[in-house]
Amino acid sequence: MSFLTLDALTKRYGDVAAVDDLTLSLEQGEFVSLLGPSGCGKTTTLQMIAGFVAPSAGRIVMDDRDMTALAPSARGFGIVFQSYALFPHMSVAENVGFGLEMRKVPKSERMRQIDEALELVRLGHLHSRYPRELSGGQRQRVALARALVIKPPLLLLDEPLSNLDAKLREEMQIELRNIQRDVGTTTLMVTHDQGEALSMSDRVVVMDQGRAMQIDDPFRAYEEPADIFVSTFVGKTNLLEGRMASNDEGRPCVELGLQRLEMAGLGRVGGGSVRLSIRPERLEMTPCRQGLVDGRVQTRQFAGDHWLYQIDTPMGLLLATCPNCGPAGFEVGDDVGVRWNPEAVRLLNDTPTQTAAAGAPL
């Protein structure tokens, strides 16, 4: 039995479905991210779970208890907001202890739990500071301590790292995930940042236009996207058009450039053309006439640990990444070859599908 279940959860505003028939199950201790662009329904989903927005249809069930109609205060969930929502007139200790005070926890016990929560987030030395005296990362940890001190059955994170600079954000991704593992609290995070979701989550729910397009572990969401939307939103990719054909034994295959690819799922594809995806890091740049297709370098960008190339080819504009191994590599205007391993090519469905949609973690 799953710990938290969203059963056909739906939210409509007039004729518009902000969340459309979302079904999802979370196991105890799991970290799941709702990932998608602005307006995809991820924040509305979190607000329905928290109790701030009433569903139009569907149920929210936690540990066999229907939570759908309960007030937010009756759910007992911990929430970290994008803005952190700290009380500016309260000290760090007072902010962390606010939920305990509302629950009438005796002062001596309240102080003990505040100390424990602040030690957990490595802020035990900042009891008497005020939010204005803290860095962005410290404010984020205070908000996390305030959410965890009440020992919630579910922790909800609403874009918790979006206000941090890039370096601090990467550090906090690791720290937040380690704290979540140590505490073991079931966690649902909303984010639009693909790297954040992939690096922190046990599973990701990729959403678009109110629907879950793919529910999967991060590796498979990236390596085996369910459809065109997932392949383009979760990381960078090259979308190519292939042609249906038959190999020498008469089995269906796809022609892509100079390759004929036998791929799973071809029996379900209709028509003469199919859409294919190849990740930029799976393309290898070679001297001209040594690849599967020739082209000319149109642009080149330096990204520190790698180079990002755009290559104009008869198959269209290809995006390729090459590790920075020291030499500068190919220049803009160079004629180059491009090749790839057939196993790196993914066949895409034009019709949205869900994989591992409502089951246990993979």
Secondary structure, DSSP 8 states (H G I E B T S, - for coil): --SEEEEEEEEEETTEEEEEEEEEEE-TT-EEEEE--TTSSHHHHHHHHHTSS--SEEEEEETTEE-TT--HHHH--EEE-TT----TTS-HHHHHHHHHHHTT--HHHHHHHHHHHHHHTT-TT-TT--GGGS-HHHHHHHHHHHHHTT--SEEEEESTTTTS-HHHHHHHHHHHHHHHHHHT-EEEEEES-HHHHHHH-SEEEEEETTEEEEEE-HHHHHHS-SBHHHHHHSS--EEEEEEEEE-TTS-EEEEETTEEE--TTGGG--SSEEEEEE-GGG-EEEETTSSSEEEEEEEEEE-SSEEEEEEEETTEEEEEEEE--SS----TT-EEEEE--GGG-EE-BSS---SS-SS---
